[in-house]
Amino acid sequence: MTIYGRKGGRTVHDKLESALDKLKTTGVRMTPQRHAILAYLLESPTHPSVDEIYRALEKKFPSMSVATIYNNLKLFLEAGLVRELTYGDGASRFDADMSSHYHAICDICGTIEDFDCDPLTEVESLAASETGFQVSRHRMEVYGICPACANATKH
């Protein structure tokens, strides 16, 4: 996987350059570790946890700590470059694809896959009219068994 692949329409390289420009305009100094974490998130189709990011980058950056990853993720969240996905299992996952999309989650291994669907704006309107809430966003996941787990249970 390279940073020149495509994810979400634009190349990952283009998204990385745009994110780096956004951070520079806010006065954030770009360190090699910060660059690597951001690039990894943009390349990753798996919605990694902090531990997964750490394991993926520890050989290249042996002195980088888990705290460094947490601090950088907080910075990226505040800058609007990533979103945090929580599913009640205590492990946050991070998604750098900020486009409108939904997630399919495997009940067995926890894999999270993106899928595109027309935005569910009618659901937001219905929720607003029935509850009186000023709805600002929604999140939808579907759950099941991924192909890898389905194949493993067949054998």
C-alpha positions, -999 to 999 in steps of 0.1 A, spaced: 0 0 0 14 34 -10 3 69 -2 -4 73 -39 -33 49 -40 -70 60 -42 -93 62 -12 -126 81 -13 -121 96 -48 -89 117 -44 -55 101 -42 -42 95 -7 -12 116 -17 -35 146 -25 -54 141 8 -21 140 27 -8 172 11 -41 189 19 -40 177 55 -4 189 59 -13 223 45 -42 226 69 -19 217 99 7 242 87 -18 270 85 -27 264 121 9 266 132 14 229 138 50 218 133 53 187 111 74 161 128 84 128 110 62 109 135 32 131 130 36 128 92 39 90 95 8 87 117 -13 109 94 -1 90 63 -9 57 79 -44 68 88 -50 80 52 -37 48 37 -55 25 61 -87 9 50 -91 -8 84 -100 21 108 -70 13 131 -69 16 169 -41 34 187 -24 0 194 -26 -9 157 -11 24 146 17 19 172 25 -16 161 25 -6 124 50 23 130 71 10 159 98 -5 137 103 28 118 100 49 150 112 28 179 113 57 203 77 68 195 54 61 224 17 53 225 12 87 242 27 104 211 1 86 190 -27 97 213 -15 133 213 -13 134 176 -47 118 171 -62 145 195 -46 171 173 -60 156 141 -94 153 157 -94 190 167 -83 199 131 -111 179 116 -87 155 98 -100 123 114 -130 110 132 -131 88 162 -153 57 161 -164 41 193 -184 10 196 -186 4 233 -157 -21 234 -133 5 250 -111 7 219 -115 38 198 -108 34 161 -99 62 138 -111 71 103 -94 96 81 -120 94 54 -141 124 63 -166 119 34 -202 108 42 -201 70 44 -213 42 65 -196 11 81 -202 -26 81 -187 -43 112 -179 -80 116 -194 -96 147 -165 -121 149 -132 -102 142 -144 -66 145 -132 -56 110 -148 -24 99 -154 -18 62 -167 14 45 -196 14 22 -214 41 3 -251 47 5 -272 77 -2 -272 99 29 -301 91 52 -313 127 54 -350 115 56 -341 97 89 -327 129 103 -358 149 93 -380 123 108 -360 122 141 -362 160 142 -399 162 136 -408 134 161 -384 144 189 -380 182 185 -342 177 184 -321 199 162 -304 170 145 -268 177 135 -255 143 123 -261 106 124 -241 74 123 -251 41 109 -235 7 111 -246 -27 98 -233 -58 115 -227 -93 103 -199 -117 94 -171 -106 70 -161 -129 41 -128 -140 59 -147 -151 90 -175 -167 70 -149 -187 50 -131 -197 82 -162 -210 98 -170 -231 67 -137 -251 70 
